[in-house]
């Protein structure tokens, strides 16, 4: 009986998910996006070089709660956070 191999799911990785979030935020805020992300990294006491999935999830939560609503409204913030969470989940 032949053994069936499941195709490996392609994953982004935490770093790649962070880079996607950064690129998306740059489209909204331009160069200010980097400062906003660095601020949220400090808030969760994380560093980009050793970023974990849990750290990035916390960053997304803070973006959703504190950063995004003031620029794109509550609904827009929720939509962006959902997209960002999907990228993070795919990176695991």
N, C-alpha and C positions, 0 to 999 in steps of 0.2 A: 504494500500500500504506500503510495507516494506521500511524502510529507509536504504539507502546504505551508508555504511561507507567507506571512502577512507582509505587505509592503510597509516599509518604515515610513512613519509620518514625518514629513519635513517639519522641522521646528526652527523658529527664528532665533531662539536664544534671548536671554535677558538684555544683552548689549544691543542686539539688533532691534528688539522691541523699543528700547529706550531711544534709539536713533530714529525709528519711525515716528515716535511721539514728538521728538525734537523737530523733525522735518515738518510735521503737521502743524506744530505750534509756530514755527517760523513763518508758515504761510499766513497765519493770522496776525502775529505780532512782530514779525521781522526779527531783527537782532535782539530784541528784548526777550525773546523766548529763552535764550540761554540763561539769562539772569533769573528768570522766573523758575526755570528748572533747577538751577543751582540752589536757589532759595528753598525750594521744596525738598531737595536732597538734604540740605542742612537741617531742615525741620524734622526729618526722620533719622537724622544722624547717619546718613549713608554717603558713600563715595562711589563715583562712577566706575572706578577701577575694580571695586569689589561689590558691585551692586547685585543684590539677590532678587529673586522674584517677589518675595514678601516686601522688600524695600520698595520696589517699583509699584506694587499694588498700593502701598501707603501713599506714595507720591501721587498716583492717579486719584486716590480718594481726596487728597488735599487739593489737587487741581479742581476736582469736581465741586468741592465744598467752598473753596476760598478764591480761586483764581478765575475759573472759566465763567461763572455766572455774571460777573460784572461786565464782561465783554460780549458774551454771546447769549446771555439770558439763561434761565433755568433749564428750559427744554434743550437748548443747544448744548449746555454744559453736560446734561445727562446723556445726550447722544454721543458727544465726544468721549466722555468717560466710558461709555459702553464700548465704543470702538477701541479705545486704548486698553481696556480690560481684555478684550478679545486678542489684541496683539500680545499682551503679557501672558495670557493663558496659552497661546500658541507657542510661546517661547519656552514653556516648561518642558 
